[in-house]
């Protein structure tokens, strides 16, 4: 079972925690405010009141073994940066961080934070969906019930045409674009990969292993397809 730590229990952090729990993940919720910790205790796996700039306190809860950590304390740049530095030192493999400015984002990126998040561009539910699956690259909710999601091509889709897949009837989703990369040579003679996006592909278009597809559908149907893809990947 996937395990994540959320540091900072404001509205953004709590929304991520709630969504991850609903999707079956284990969540460690962390804040230095005991009241906020108490408010989430009933639904998370573990809730801890500690100072995230205290390396020993973080080591004590075994944070180095989680799948990813979200630093949801973007309003305090100093604490955010120190927390990221400590998590890197401990050996956390994947770190995402809320940021409030381009400077904040650049500093964290230089430090090795894999993804910086501007809250006005993402909502907590979208971040949770990116965390929960290795197949998902972007996840955008366009309403309370529908999402547009970019995913890697599921293994059981490879080599098949959209007509053969019949995803509208089988999975209740629609493929609205196919993103592929093609080797080419630039004007300097360098070998490069050129990304091409096939918007509104035809029924005869065939999916390849390196492709990504952009799908649209109800949240439950999108999540169901992603789960099937994850399960098949584990079995292969």
C-alpha positions in Angstrom: 0.0 0.0 0.0 1.3 3.4 -1.0 2.3 5.7 1.9 2.6 9.5 1.8 3.4 12.2 4.3 1.8 15.6 4.2 3.6 18.4 6.1 1.4 21.4 6.7 -2.3 20.9 7.5 -3.9 24.0 6.0 -6.8 23.6 3.6 -4.4 22.6 0.8 -2.7 19.9 2.8 -5.8 18.5 4.3 -7.5 18.2 0.9 -4.6 16.2 -0.4 -4.7 13.9 2.7 -8.4 13.3 2.4 -8.2 12.4 -1.3 -5.2 10.0 -0.8 -7.1 8.3 2.1 -10.2 7.9 -0.1 -8.0 6.2 -2.8 -6.7 3.7 -0.3 -3.3 5.2 0.6 -1.7 5.5 4.0 -1.2 9.1 5.1 1.0 10.6 7.8 -0.3 14.1 8.6 2.2 16.5 10.1 1.9 20.0 11.5 3.4 22.0 14.4 -0.1 23.1 15.5 -1.7 20.5 17.8 -5.2 21.7 17.0 -4.7 21.0 13.3 -3.2 17.6 14.0 -6.3 16.7 16.2 -8.7 17.7 13.4 -7.3 15.1 11.0 -6.5 12.3 13.4 -9.8 10.5 12.8 -9.2 9.8 9.1 -5.5 9.6 8.5 -3.2 6.7 9.3 -1.0 8.7 11.6 -1.0 12.3 12.7 2.0 13.9 14.4 2.6 17.3 15.9 6.2 18.3 15.3 8.6 20.9 13.9 9.4 19.9 10.3 12.8 21.6 10.6 13.7 19.1 13.4 15.7 16.4 11.6 15.6 13.9 14.5 11.8 14.3 14.9 11.3 13.5 11.2 13.6 10.5 11.4 11.7 9.3 14.5 8.6 8.8 12.5 10.5 7.0 9.7 9.7 9.5 7.1 12.5 8.3 4.9 10.5 5.2 3.9 7.3 6.9 2.5 6.7 6.9 -1.2 6.5 10.7 -1.3 6.3 13.8 0.9 4.2 16.9 0.1 5.5 20.1 1.8 2.2 22.1 2.0 3.6 25.1 3.9 4.4 27.5 1.0 3.7 30.7 2.9 6.8 30.3 5.1 9.7 30.1 2.6 12.4 29.6 5.3 10.6 26.7 6.9 9.8 25.2 3.5 13.4 25.4 2.3 14.8 24.0 5.5 12.2 21.2 5.5 13.1 20.3 1.9 16.8 20.2 2.7 16.3 17.9 5.7 14.1 15.6 3.7 16.7 15.4 1.0 19.4 14.6 3.6 17.2 11.9 5.1 16.8 10.3 1.7 13.2 10.9 0.8 12.9 9.8 -2.8 10.1 12.1 -4.0 9.2 15.6 -2.7 6.5 17.9 -3.9 6.2 21.4 -2.4 3.7 24.2 -2.3 5.2 27.5 -3.4 4.1 31.1 -3.4 6.6 32.7 -5.8 8.8 31.9 -8.8 11.9 32.5 -6.6 10.6 30.0 -4.0 10.0 27.5 -6.8 13.5 28.0 -8.3 15.2 27.5 -4.9 13.4 24.3 -4.2 14.0 23.0 -7.8 17.7 23.6 -7.4 17.6 21.7 -4.1 16.1 18.6 -5.9 12.4 19.0 -5.2 10.8 17.1 -8.0 7.7 19.3 -8.3 6.7 22.7 -7.2 3.0 23.6 -6.9 1.4 27.0 -7.2 -1.9 26.6 -5.3 -3.8 28.8 -7.8 -2.9 26.4 -10.6 -3.7 23.1 -8.8 -6.2 22.0 -6.2 -5.3 19.4 -3.6 -7.4 16.7 -5.2 -5.4 17.0 -8.4 -2.1 16.7 -6.6 -3.3 13.6 -4.8 -4.2 12.0 -8.1 -0.7 12.7 -9.5 0.8 11.1 -6.4 -1.3 8.0 -6.3 -0.4 6.6 -9.8 2.8 6.4 -11.8 0.8 6.3 -15.0 -0.7 9.8 -14.5 1.2 12.9 -15.7 -1.5 15.6 -15.5 -4.9 15.5 -13.8 -7.3 18.4 -14.2 -10.7 18.5 -12.8 -13.1 20.4 -15.1 -16.1 20.0 -12.9 -17.0 18.2 -9.7 -17.6 15.0 -11.6 -15.4 15.2 -14.7 -11.6 15.3 -15.3 -9.1 15.5 -18.2 -6.1 13.3 -17.5 -2.9 12.6 -19.3 -1.7 9.0 -18.8 0.9 6.7 -20.3 -0.6 4.2 -22.7 -1.8 1.1 -20.7 0.1 -2.0 -21.8 -3.1 -3.7 -23.0 -3.8 -0.7 -25.4 -0.4 -1.0 -27.2 -0.6 -1.9 -30.8 -4.4 -1.5 -31.0 -6.4 1.1 -32.9 -9.0 3.3 -31.2 -11.7 1.5 -33.1 -10.5 -1.9 -31.7 -10.2 -0.5 -28.1 -13.7 0.9 -28.2 -13.0 2.8 -24.9 -16.2 4.8 -25.0 -18.3 1.6 -24.5 -15.8 -0.4 -22.5 -14.5 2.2 -20.0 -16.9 5.2 -20.4 -14.1 7.5 -21.3 -13.0 9.3 -24.5 -9.5 9.7 -25.9 -9.2 13.3 -27.0 -5.5 13.4 -27.9 -2.5 11.2 -28.5 1.0 12.6 -27.6 3.9 10.9 -29.3 7.6 11.4 -29.7 9.4 11.0 -32.9 13.2 10.9 -33.5 14.4 13.7 -35.8 17.5 15.8 -36.6 17.6 19.6 -35.8 19.2 22.3 -37.9 22.6 21.6 -36.2 22.5 18.0 -37.0 21.7 16.8 -33.4 19.4 13.8 -32.9 16.4 15.0 -30.9 12.9 13.8 -30.0 10.1 15.8 -31.4 6.8 15.8 -29.5 3.7 15.6 -31.6 0.1 15.9 -30.3 -2.7 14.3 -32.4 -5.8 16.1 -31.3 -9.1 14.3 -31.8 -7.5 11.2 -33.3 -9.3 9.0 -35.8 -10.7 5.6 -35.1 -7.8 4.1 -37.2 -5.0 5.6 -35.2 -2.9 3.0 -33.4 -1.4 3.5 -29.9 2.3 2.8 -29.3 4.3 2.0 -26.2 5.9 5.4 -25.9 2.7 7.3 -26.4 0.7 9.2 -23.8 -3.1 9.7 -24.2 -5.3 12.5 -22.9 -8.6 11.2 -21.7 -11.8 12.8 -20.5 -14.6 11.2 -18.4 -16.3 11.0 -15.1 -13.8 10.9 -12.2 -14.9 7.4 -11.2 -14.4 6.1 -14.7 -11.1 7.7 -15.2 -9.9 6.4 -11.8 -11.1 2.9 -12.7 -9.1 2.8 -15.9 -6.0 4.0 -14.1 -6.4 1.3 -11.5 -6.8 -1.4 -14.1 -3.6 -0.2 -15.8 -1.7 -0.2 -12.6 -2.9 -3.7 -11.7 -2.0 -5.1 -15.1 1.4 -3.5 -14.9 2.1 -5.3 -11.6 1.1 -8.6 -13.0 3.3 -8.3 -16.1 
